[in-house]
């Protein structure tokens, strides 16, 4: 299946999903080697795949964890440069839980891998204490507010870089 990721000479459009996994007062985030900020674990939605199917697949592929989708938490539109082209990205972020807490380390950070295009990227999986979230570089920045104070309703926000 092909990812819903369209690239032209002039722009890029991306449709992505991410998981908000909170355990023992910490949120699990990822960052690639050399990056100074953190993002939610997830990936591009494949054509013909639902967003919850994508998220279940991505967590299994990237960190070997089986997850349960609890509920849709945030809808986000991002506008940022992707290389030398502008990118418009739609993100759906779900609150999730682990089906089996023995599949990943819950007490320490760990490494994982992702394939982006033809490149294999090493990822750092980091448990960030919720009290540290406001002072941590998280992408998109507005998400900080919603993971430290989980809203009862779905929130929508736009981030323009």
Residue frames as a rotation matrix with the C-alpha (Angstrom) as fourth column:
UNK 1
0.576 0.818 0.000 0.00
0.818 -0.576 0.000 0.00
0.000 0.000 -1.000 0.00
UNK 2
-0.301 -0.652 0.696 1.17
0.634 -0.682 -0.365 3.51
0.713 0.332 0.618 -0.78
UNK 3
-0.469 0.062 -0.881 1.36
0.769 -0.462 -0.442 6.19
-0.434 -0.885 0.168 1.90
UNK 4
0.642 0.651 0.404 -0.86
0.747 -0.649 -0.141 9.23
0.171 0.392 -0.904 1.52
UNK 5
0.178 -0.731 -0.659 2.12
0.263 -0.610 0.747 11.45
-0.948 -0.306 0.083 0.88
UNK 6
0.718 0.173 0.675 2.11
0.694 -0.088 -0.715 13.53
-0.064 0.981 -0.183 -2.30
UNK 7
-0.010 -0.795 -0.606 5.22
0.303 -0.580 0.756 15.30
-0.953 -0.176 0.247 -3.50
UNK 8
0.830 0.147 0.538 5.40
0.558 -0.237 -0.795 17.65
0.010 0.960 -0.279 -6.48
UNK 9
-0.129 -0.900 0.416 8.11
0.796 -0.344 -0.498 20.03
0.592 0.267 0.761 -7.63
UNK 10
-0.269 0.105 0.957 6.34
-0.110 -0.991 0.078 22.81
0.957 -0.085 0.278 -5.71
UNK 11
-0.049 0.354 0.934 4.88
-0.967 -0.249 0.044 21.30
0.248 -0.901 0.355 -2.51
UNK 12
-0.838 -0.125 -0.532 4.29
0.011 0.970 -0.244 18.25
0.546 -0.210 -0.811 -0.30
UNK 13
0.118 0.877 0.466 1.05
-0.868 -0.136 0.477 17.02
0.482 -0.461 0.745 1.26
UNK 14
-0.792 -0.450 -0.413 1.19
-0.149 0.798 -0.583 14.55
0.593 -0.400 -0.699 4.14
UNK 15
0.383 0.898 0.218 -1.53
-0.642 0.089 0.762 12.66
0.664 -0.432 0.610 6.06
UNK 16
-0.566 -0.755 -0.331 -0.18
-0.151 0.489 -0.859 11.34
0.811 -0.436 -0.390 9.37
UNK 17
0.694 0.720 -0.021 -1.38
-0.159 0.181 0.971 9.76
0.702 -0.670 0.239 12.60
UNK 18
-0.473 -0.870 0.138 0.30
-0.314 0.020 -0.949 9.70
0.823 -0.492 -0.283 16.02
UNK 19
0.355 0.565 -0.745 -0.23
0.464 0.585 0.665 8.03
0.811 -0.582 -0.055 19.37
UNK 20
-0.068 -0.278 0.958 -0.21
-0.723 -0.648 -0.239 9.67
0.687 -0.709 -0.157 22.79
UNK 21
0.348 0.068 -0.935 0.91
0.372 0.906 0.204 6.95
0.861 -0.418 0.290 25.20
UNK 22
-0.008 -0.265 0.964 0.95
-0.770 -0.613 -0.175 8.04
0.637 -0.744 -0.199 28.85
UNK 23
0.508 0.090 -0.856 2.16
0.330 0.898 0.291 5.64
0.795 -0.431 0.427 31.54
UNK 24
0.308 -0.357 -0.882 3.05
0.951 0.097 0.292 6.36
-0.019 -0.929 0.369 35.18
UNK 25
0.683 0.070 -0.727 3.01
0.279 -0.945 0.171 10.13
-0.675 -0.319 -0.665 34.66
UNK 26
-0.427 -0.835 -0.347 5.24
-0.179 -0.298 0.937 10.02
-0.886 0.463 -0.022 31.56
UNK 27
0.753 0.602 -0.265 4.51
-0.347 0.023 -0.938 10.33
-0.559 0.798 0.226 27.84
UNK 28
0.053 -0.726 0.686 6.40
0.530 0.603 0.596 8.24
-0.846 0.332 0.417 25.26
UNK 29
0.789 0.096 -0.606 7.91
-0.374 -0.708 -0.599 10.40
-0.487 0.700 -0.523 22.50
UNK 30
0.513 -0.645 0.566 10.41
0.788 0.615 -0.014 9.80
-0.339 0.453 0.824 19.72
UNK 31
0.708 -0.334 -0.622 13.27
-0.499 -0.860 -0.106 11.74
-0.500 0.386 -0.776 18.24
UNK 32
0.900 -0.433 0.052 15.69
0.309 0.550 -0.776 10.88
0.307 0.714 0.629 15.48
UNK 33
0.200 -0.920 -0.336 19.44
0.905 0.043 0.423 10.92
-0.375 -0.389 0.842 16.05
UNK 34
-0.729 -0.606 0.320 20.60
0.679 -0.701 0.218 14.53
0.092 0.376 0.922 15.88
UNK 35
-0.004 0.798 0.603 17.15
0.323 -0.570 0.756 16.08
0.947 0.198 -0.255 16.41
UNK 36
-0.930 -0.342 0.133 16.66
0.010 -0.387 -0.922 18.35
0.367 -0.856 0.364 19.39
UNK 37
-0.399 0.866 0.302 12.88
-0.916 -0.359 -0.181 17.98
-0.048 -0.349 0.936 19.59
UNK 38
-0.864 0.179 0.471 10.37
0.029 0.951 -0.308 15.20
-0.503 -0.253 -0.826 20.11
UNK 39
-0.471 0.756 -0.454 7.37
-0.811 -0.168 0.561 13.93
0.348 0.633 0.692 18.14
UNK 40
0.200 0.641 0.741 4.60
-0.757 0.581 -0.299 11.45
-0.622 -0.501 0.601 18.76
UNK 41
-0.791 -0.425 0.441 5.16
-0.124 0.816 0.564 7.91
-0.599 0.391 -0.698 17.52
UNK 42
0.380 0.916 0.125 3.16
-0.029 0.147 -0.989 7.20
-0.924 0.372 0.083 14.39
UNK 43
-0.710 -0.646 0.281 3.40
0.268 0.122 0.956 7.50
-0.651 0.754 0.086 10.65
UNK 44
-0.706 0.409 -0.579 1.77
-0.699 -0.535 0.475 8.17
-0.116 0.740 0.663 7.33
UNK 45
0.121 0.848 0.515 -1.64
-0.366 0.521 -0.771 6.70
-0.923 -0.096 0.374 6.66
UNK 46
-0.896 -0.365 0.253 -1.58
0.055 0.474 0.879 4.21
-0.441 0.801 -0.405 3.79
UNK 47
-0.540 0.720 -0.435 -4.20
-0.820 -0.336 0.462 4.49
0.187 0.607 0.772 1.05
UNK 48
0.022 0.680 -0.733 -7.20
-0.302 0.703 0.644 2.31
0.953 0.207 0.221 1.96
UNK 49
-0.439 -0.267 -0.858 -6.18
0.690 0.511 -0.512 2.10
0.575 -0.817 -0.040 5.62
UNK 50
0.735 0.653 0.181 -8.09
0.341 -0.587 0.735 3.71
0.586 -0.478 -0.654 8.50
UNK 51
0.197 -0.693 0.694 -6.15
-0.573 -0.656 -0.492 5.95
0.796 -0.300 -0.526 10.87
UNK 52
0.513 -0.021 0.858 -6.57
-0.807 0.328 0.491 3.54
-0.292 -0.944 0.152 13.78
UNK 53
0.950 -0.222 0.218 -5.28
0.280 0.915 -0.291 0.66
-0.135 0.338 0.932 11.60
UNK 54
0.497 -0.800 0.335 -2.29
0.042 -0.363 -0.931 2.84
0.867 0.477 -0.147 10.69
UNK 55
0.247 -0.399 0.883 -1.49
-0.879 -0.475 0.032 3.61
0.407 -0.784 -0.469 14.30
UNK 56
0.780 0.059 0.623 -1.72
-0.378 0.838 0.394 -0.04
-0.499 -0.543 0.676 15.38
UNK 57
0.865 -0.462 0.195 0.57
0.455 0.560 -0.693 -1.00
0.211 0.688 0.694 12.46
UNK 58
0.413 -0.737 0.536 3.10
-0.231 -0.654 -0.721 1.77
0.881 0.174 -0.440 13.12
UNK 59
0.391 -0.255 0.884 3.47
-0.920 -0.090 0.381 0.94
-0.018 -0.963 -0.270 16.82
UNK 60
0.858 -0.067 0.509 3.96
-0.005 0.990 0.138 -2.74
-0.513 -0.121 0.850 15.98
UNK 61
0.764 -0.574 0.294 6.50
0.457 0.159 -0.875 -1.97
0.456 0.803 0.384 13.22
UNK 62
0.336 -0.663 0.669 8.49
-0.302 -0.748 -0.591 0.68
0.892 -0.003 -0.451 15.08
UNK 63
-0.308 -0.492 0.815 8.58
-0.905 -0.114 -0.411 -0.55
0.295 -0.863 -0.410 18.68
UNK 64
-0.718 -0.016 -0.696 6.99
-0.047 0.999 0.025 -4.01
0.694 0.051 -0.718 18.63
UNK 65
-0.914 0.404 0.039 4.05
-0.069 -0.062 -0.996 -2.97
-0.400 -0.913 0.084 20.83
UNK 66
-0.474 0.869 0.142 0.40
0.691 0.267 0.672 -3.93
0.546 0.417 -0.727 20.54
UNK 67
-0.994 0.106 -0.039 -1.78
-0.067 -0.832 -0.551 -0.95
-0.091 -0.545 0.834 21.38
UNK 68
-0.182 0.983 0.022 -5.41
0.973 0.184 -0.140 -0.17
-0.141 -0.004 -0.990 22.07
UNK 69
-0.707 0.076 0.703 -6.94
0.223 -0.920 0.323 3.00
0.671 0.386 0.633 20.65
UNK 70
-0.648 0.475 -0.595 -8.74
0.647 -0.067 -0.759 4.80
-0.401 -0.877 -0.264 23.47
UNK 71
0.549 0.833 -0.065 -10.06
0.662 -0.482 -0.574 7.88
-0.510 0.272 -0.816 21.63
UNK 72
0.101 -0.427 0.898 -9.24
0.769 -0.539 -0.343 10.65
0.631 0.726 0.274 19.18
UNK 73
0.109 -0.185 -0.977 -7.57
0.890 -0.420 0.179 13.43
-0.443 -0.888 0.119 21.14
UNK 74
-0.018 -0.244 -0.970 -6.30
-0.102 -0.964 0.245 16.08
-0.995 0.103 -0.008 18.69
UNK 75
0.562 0.089 0.822 -6.67
0.811 0.137 -0.569 17.12
-0.163 0.987 0.005 15.05
UNK 76
0.226 -0.634 -0.740 -3.86
0.108 -0.738 0.666 19.27
-0.968 -0.231 -0.098 13.75
UNK 77
0.890 -0.100 0.444 -2.88
0.435 -0.103 -0.895 21.03
0.135 0.990 -0.048 10.53
UNK 78
0.261 -0.889 -0.377 0.84
0.381 -0.264 0.886 21.73
-0.887 -0.375 0.270 10.13
UNK 79
0.964 -0.134 0.230 2.51
0.161 -0.394 -0.905 24.04
0.212 0.909 -0.359 7.64
UNK 80
0.537 -0.843 -0.013 6.30
-0.204 -0.145 0.968 23.72
-0.818 -0.518 -0.250 7.56
UNK 81
0.314 -0.510 -0.801 9.23
-0.946 -0.093 -0.311 23.47
0.085 0.855 -0.512 5.15
UNK 82
0.735 -0.170 0.656 10.11
0.039 0.977 0.209 19.91
-0.677 -0.128 0.725 4.13
UNK 83
-0.115 -0.834 0.539 13.55
0.912 0.126 0.390 20.32
-0.393 0.537 0.746 2.64
UNK 84
-0.934 -0.293 -0.205 13.18
0.181 -0.882 0.435 23.07
-0.309 0.370 0.877 0.05
UNK 85
-0.602 0.785 0.148 9.40
0.133 -0.084 0.988 22.72
0.787 0.614 -0.054 -0.40
UNK 86
-0.535 0.517 0.669 6.43
-0.842 -0.395 -0.368 23.82
0.074 -0.760 0.646 1.70
UNK 87
-0.824 0.299 -0.482 4.48
0.263 0.954 0.141 21.00
0.502 -0.010 -0.865 3.31
UNK 88
-0.193 0.835 0.515 0.86
-0.926 -0.328 0.186 20.92
0.324 -0.441 0.837 4.41
UNK 89
-0.813 -0.178 -0.554 0.22
-0.010 0.956 -0.292 18.07
0.582 -0.232 -0.779 6.82
UNK 90
0.276 0.896 0.348 -2.94
-0.721 -0.046 0.691 16.76
0.636 -0.442 0.633 8.47
UNK 91
-0.801 -0.548 -0.241 -2.36
-0.207 0.631 -0.748 14.94
0.561 -0.549 -0.619 11.78
UNK 92
0.520 0.850 0.082 -4.75
-0.436 0.181 0.881 12.92
0.735 -0.494 0.465 13.91
UNK 93
-0.661 -0.736 0.146 -3.49
-0.461 0.245 -0.853 12.14
0.592 -0.631 -0.501 17.41
UNK 94
0.413 0.800 -0.436 -5.08
-0.169 0.538 0.826 9.36
0.895 -0.267 0.357 19.44
UNK 95
-0.019 -0.300 0.954 -4.87
-0.999 0.052 -0.003 8.63
-0.049 -0.952 -0.301 23.14
UNK 96
0.317 0.035 -0.948 -3.68
-0.405 0.909 -0.102 5.02
0.858 0.416 0.302 23.34
UNK 97
0.432 -0.262 0.863 -2.74
-0.825 0.272 0.495 2.34
-0.364 -0.926 -0.099 25.84
UNK 98
-0.599 -0.693 -0.401 -0.61
-0.774 0.629 0.072 -0.79
0.202 0.353 -0.913 25.73
UNK 99
0.544 0.739 -0.398 -2.34
-0.611 0.674 0.415 -4.16
0.574 0.017 0.818 25.38
UNK 100
0.773 -0.406 -0.487 0.72
0.555 0.806 0.208 -5.90
0.307 -0.431 0.848 26.84
UNK 101
0.908 -0.368 0.202 2.99
-0.416 -0.849 0.325 -3.88
0.052 -0.379 -0.924 29.13
UNK 102
0.469 -0.780 0.415 5.83
0.096 0.512 0.854 -6.42
-0.878 -0.361 0.315 28.81
UNK 103
0.694 -0.134 0.708 6.49
0.713 0.271 -0.647 -5.61
-0.105 0.953 0.284 25.12
UNK 104
0.304 -0.612 0.730 8.48
0.244 -0.691 -0.680 -2.40
0.921 0.385 -0.061 25.69
UNK 105
-0.566 -0.541 -0.622 10.59
0.759 -0.049 -0.649 -0.98
0.321 -0.840 0.438 28.53
UNK 106
0.520 0.816 0.253 8.38
0.567 -0.551 0.612 1.11
0.638 -0.175 -0.750 30.81
UNK 107
0.821 -0.233 -0.521 11.17
0.444 -0.313 0.840 2.22
-0.359 -0.921 -0.153 33.14
UNK 108
-0.164 -0.928 -0.336 13.81
0.215 -0.366 0.905 3.48
-0.963 0.076 0.259 30.69
UNK 109
0.379 0.166 -0.910 14.35
-0.764 -0.499 -0.409 5.00
-0.522 0.851 -0.062 27.26
UNK 110
0.063 -0.335 0.940 15.08
0.288 0.908 0.305 2.67
-0.956 0.252 0.153 24.33
UNK 111
-0.666 -0.400 -0.630 16.01
-0.493 -0.397 0.774 2.58
-0.560 0.826 0.067 20.63
UNK 112
0.310 0.710 0.632 13.83
0.305 0.556 -0.773 1.77
-0.900 0.433 -0.044 17.62
UNK 113
-0.819 -0.574 0.014 14.08
0.160 -0.205 0.966 2.04
-0.551 0.793 0.259 13.85
UNK 114
0.401 0.907 -0.129 11.91
0.075 -0.173 -0.982 3.43
-0.913 0.384 -0.138 11.07
UNK 115
-0.484 -0.471 0.738 12.19
0.778 0.155 0.609 3.32
-0.401 0.869 0.291 7.31
UNK 116
0.379 0.521 -0.765 11.65
0.041 -0.835 -0.548 6.68
-0.925 0.176 -0.338 5.61
UNK 117
0.612 -0.145 -0.778 11.85
-0.788 -0.200 -0.582 6.38
-0.071 0.969 -0.236 1.86
UNK 118
0.673 -0.452 -0.586 14.97
0.030 0.808 -0.589 4.32
0.739 0.379 0.557 1.20
UNK 119
-0.348 -0.830 0.435 16.64
-0.390 -0.294 -0.873 5.30
0.852 -0.474 -0.222 4.47
UNK 120
0.329 0.354 -0.875 16.62
0.644 0.593 0.482 3.45
0.690 -0.723 -0.033 7.80
UNK 121
-0.040 -0.235 0.971 16.52
-0.396 -0.889 -0.232 5.93
0.918 -0.393 -0.057 10.70
UNK 122
-0.514 -0.152 -0.844 17.47
0.678 0.531 -0.509 5.18
0.526 -0.834 -0.170 14.30
UNK 123
0.170 0.674 0.719 14.93
-0.164 -0.700 0.695 6.61
0.972 -0.236 -0.009 16.73
UNK 124
-0.939 -0.338 -0.064 15.24
0.042 0.075 -0.996 7.35
0.342 -0.938 -0.056 20.44
UNK 125
0.138 0.981 -0.137 12.09
0.293 0.091 0.952 6.40
0.946 -0.172 -0.275 22.34
UNK 126
-0.834 -0.534 0.138 11.97
0.124 -0.425 -0.897 8.61
0.537 -0.731 0.420 25.43
UNK 127
0.159 0.830 -0.535 9.67
0.896 0.106 0.430 8.62
0.414 -0.548 -0.727 28.44
UNK 128
-0.666 -0.338 0.665 9.21
0.151 -0.934 -0.324 12.30
0.731 -0.115 0.673 29.25
UNK 129
-0.621 0.455 -0.638 7.72
0.738 0.067 -0.671 13.16
-0.263 -0.888 -0.377 32.67
UNK 130
0.224 0.817 0.532 4.50
0.900 -0.383 0.209 15.15
0.374 0.432 -0.821 32.18
UNK 131
0.735 0.033 -0.677 5.82
0.440 -0.784 0.439 17.87
-0.516 -0.620 -0.591 34.50
UNK 132
-0.313 -0.924 -0.222 8.78
0.274 -0.311 0.910 18.35
-0.910 0.224 0.350 32.09
UNK 133
-0.008 0.379 0.926 6.58
0.976 0.205 -0.075 18.63
-0.218 0.903 -0.371 28.97
UNK 134
0.890 0.423 -0.167 6.09
0.377 -0.892 -0.250 22.45
-0.255 0.160 -0.954 29.15
UNK 135
0.505 -0.779 -0.371 9.87
-0.577 -0.624 0.527 22.98
-0.642 -0.052 -0.765 28.98
UNK 136
-0.279 -0.541 0.793 10.55
0.266 0.750 0.605 20.30
-0.923 0.380 -0.065 26.35
UNK 137
-0.526 0.035 -0.850 10.73
-0.755 -0.481 0.447 20.90
-0.393 0.876 0.279 22.60
UNK 138
-0.431 0.512 0.743 7.71
0.373 0.851 -0.370 18.95
-0.821 0.117 -0.558 21.33
UNK 139
-0.859 0.130 -0.496 6.33
-0.494 -0.466 0.734 19.06
-0.136 0.875 0.464 17.81
UNK 140
-0.082 0.092 0.992 3.78
0.372 -0.921 0.116 20.47
0.925 0.378 0.041 17.29
UNK 141
-0.871 -0.467 0.154 4.22
0.057 -0.408 -0.911 22.85
0.488 -0.785 0.382 20.24
UNK 142
-0.288 0.837 0.466 0.49
-0.844 -0.452 0.291 23.34
0.454 -0.309 0.836 20.95
UNK 143
0.256 0.394 -0.883 0.19
-0.071 0.918 0.390 19.63
0.964 -0.037 0.263 21.78
UNK 144
-0.762 -0.625 -0.167 2.04
0.141 0.092 -0.986 20.23
0.632 -0.775 0.018 25.07
UNK 145
-0.646 0.574 0.504 -1.07
-0.759 -0.553 -0.344 21.80
0.081 -0.604 0.793 26.60
UNK 146
0.298 0.911 -0.283 -3.32
-0.887 0.374 0.270 18.92
0.352 0.171 0.920 25.59
UNK 147
0.160 -0.257 -0.953 -1.11
0.090 0.965 -0.245 16.07
0.983 -0.046 0.178 26.82
UNK 148
-0.888 -0.455 -0.070 -0.53
0.124 -0.090 -0.988 17.62
0.443 -0.886 0.136 30.23
UNK 149
-0.614 0.787 0.063 -4.25
-0.399 -0.240 -0.885 18.43
-0.681 -0.569 0.461 30.65
UNK 150
-0.930 0.216 0.297 -6.14
0.364 0.645 0.672 15.82
-0.046 0.733 -0.679 28.64
UNK 151
-0.674 0.730 -0.114 -9.29
-0.733 -0.680 -0.022 17.47
-0.094 0.069 0.993 27.26
UNK 152
-0.319 0.667 0.674 -12.63
-0.058 0.696 -0.716 15.67
-0.946 -0.267 -0.183 27.37
UNK 153
0.788 0.615 0.019 -13.40
0.038 -0.018 -0.999 16.72
-0.614 0.788 -0.038 23.79
UNK 154
0.242 -0.670 0.702 -11.40
0.960 0.269 -0.075 16.51
-0.138 0.692 0.708 20.58
UNK 155
0.396 -0.192 -0.898 -9.27
0.063 -0.970 0.235 19.63
-0.916 -0.150 -0.372 20.09
UNK 156
0.606 -0.187 0.774 -8.25
0.793 0.057 -0.607 21.19
0.069 0.981 0.182 16.79
UNK 157
0.566 -0.442 -0.696 -5.26
-0.008 -0.847 0.532 23.45
-0.825 -0.296 -0.482 16.23
UNK 158
0.905 -0.318 0.283 -3.02
0.283 -0.047 -0.958 24.81
0.317 0.947 0.048 13.47
UNK 159
0.421 -0.852 -0.312 0.74
0.286 -0.202 0.937 25.10
-0.861 -0.483 0.159 13.57
UNK 160
0.934 -0.195 0.299 2.59
0.236 -0.289 -0.928 27.28
0.267 0.937 -0.224 11.05
UNK 161
0.334 -0.905 -0.263 6.35
0.741 0.081 0.666 27.28
-0.582 -0.418 0.698 11.07
